[in-house]
Amino acid sequence: MLKLKEHLEIMILLMSLRLVKDGGKVGEILKIKPLAALAMIDEGELDWKIVAISLDDPRASLVNDIDGVEKHFPGTLTAIRDWFRDYKIPDGKPANKFGLGNKAANKDYALKVIMETNESWAKLVKRSVPAGELSLV
């Protein structure tokens, strides 16, 4: 379980896609359970997408990893990936691509991404990385 109160910065750097019946509220902060990660390549830059379920969702106990998503929410990972692949096409931009063989990574991989991203964010905020070593490309 990830406590967002302790790791709020994750919400700044990662988009958490929630598997819920309703869409939630704008700006709402939830306790979530990360389940999978998608490595989207958006205009040449890696843009991680974390698939998670709210701990308040009555179905949260049913899913603990990517296999549970496929079992209890069949087709959802494909639909999420397809939406992120195509959402810029109406604006005349090319489809996004995905790393990791176009597949979602499991929960352990997602947690590793979250922790590494959080560490990078913390270094940035604390300015513990010399400006010459920081690359936005």
C-alpha atoms as one frame of an Amber mdcrd trajectory, in Angstrom:
protein
   0.000   0.000   0.000   1.236   3.460  -0.852   0.260   6.315   1.441  -0.220
   9.349  -0.756  -0.067  11.690   2.225   3.553  10.633   2.624   4.224  10.496
  -1.122   2.109  13.314  -2.514   4.908  14.234  -4.897   4.129  11.105  -6.900
   0.909  12.706  -8.050   2.906  15.597  -9.487   5.229  13.390 -11.517   3.058
  10.414 -12.382  -0.463  10.172 -13.647  -2.322   7.628 -11.584  -5.047   5.939
 -13.571  -7.711   4.745 -11.208  -9.826   1.688 -11.794 -13.066   2.985 -10.353
 -16.744   3.047 -11.281 -16.987   6.826 -11.034 -14.418   9.315 -12.229 -13.729
  10.811  -8.815 -13.389  14.525  -8.192 -10.853  16.971  -9.575  -8.030  17.470
  -7.069  -9.168  14.546  -4.931  -6.373  12.806  -3.010  -6.794   9.092  -2.461
  -4.966   6.219  -0.886  -4.219   3.936  -3.800  -2.778   0.549  -4.577  -0.463
   0.631  -7.623  -1.060  -2.339  -9.903   0.832  -1.795 -13.146   2.918   0.674
 -15.149   2.868   1.724 -18.785   6.011   3.222 -20.355   4.471   5.743 -22.751
   6.795   7.543 -25.168   5.208  10.968 -25.727   6.935  13.033 -28.418  10.188
  11.180 -27.722  10.065  11.474 -23.925   9.292   8.736 -21.424   6.033   9.459
 -19.584   5.183   6.790 -17.013   1.524   5.936 -16.442   0.732   4.138 -13.201
  -2.449   2.076 -13.098  -3.873   1.982  -9.574  -7.062   1.331  -7.667  -8.401
   3.403  -4.796  -8.266   1.575  -1.478 -11.796   2.869  -0.898 -13.064   0.980
  -3.944 -15.004  -2.113  -2.788 -13.156  -4.154  -5.412  -9.671  -3.171  -4.213
  -9.208  -6.441  -2.341  -9.787  -8.358  -5.576  -6.735  -6.962  -7.348  -3.138
  -6.916  -6.184  -1.159  -6.964  -9.427  -1.469  -6.837 -13.187  -2.992 -10.337
 -13.340  -5.861  -9.225 -11.109  -6.506  -6.251 -13.381  -6.826  -8.574 -16.372
  -9.043 -10.988 -14.427 -11.427  -8.502 -12.767 -11.243  -5.640 -15.282 -10.766
  -7.479 -18.594  -9.638  -5.279 -21.443  -8.965  -2.277 -19.193  -5.173  -2.203
 -19.609  -5.533  -2.432 -23.385  -8.157   0.338 -23.373  -5.936   2.591 -21.232
  -2.918   1.984 -23.466  -4.965   2.549 -26.626  -6.416   5.791 -25.285  -2.979
   7.185 -24.390  -1.609   5.996 -27.738  -4.298   7.824 -29.733  -5.459  10.842
 -27.715  -3.286  13.372 -29.572  -4.181  12.176 -33.064  -7.200  14.548 -33.383
  -4.744  17.438 -32.858  -2.731  16.257 -35.859   0.048  14.712 -33.759   1.341
  11.168 -34.261   0.250   8.284 -32.073   2.279   7.796 -28.920   4.397   4.684
 -28.618   5.085   2.438 -25.640   8.200   0.805 -24.297   8.411  -2.570 -22.612
   7.137  -4.303 -25.749   3.806  -2.430 -25.648   2.925  -4.321 -22.473   2.076
  -3.098 -18.995   4.660  -3.905 -16.312   3.650  -5.575 -13.060   3.165  -4.049
  -9.610   6.786  -4.559  -8.510   7.999  -2.696 -11.576   5.429   0.073 -10.992
   6.588   0.466  -7.380  10.206   0.710  -8.569   9.216   3.434 -11.060   7.344
   5.319  -8.338  10.263   5.177  -5.910  12.889   6.170  -8.497  10.725   9.019
  -9.764  10.068  10.175  -6.213  13.803  10.166  -5.457  14.502  12.236  -8.579
  11.766  14.691  -7.664  13.094  15.017  -4.111  16.608  15.791  -5.424  15.157
  18.405  -7.753  13.125  20.081  -5.000  16.023  20.030  -2.545  18.301  21.304
  -5.301  20.785  18.573  -4.411  21.570  17.989  -8.094  23.998  20.535  -9.592
  22.306  22.456 -12.410  24.835  21.126 -14.926  23.810  17.543 -14.143  20.087
  18.150 -14.545  18.711  17.401 -17.982  15.143  18.028 -19.025  15.726  16.245
 -22.345
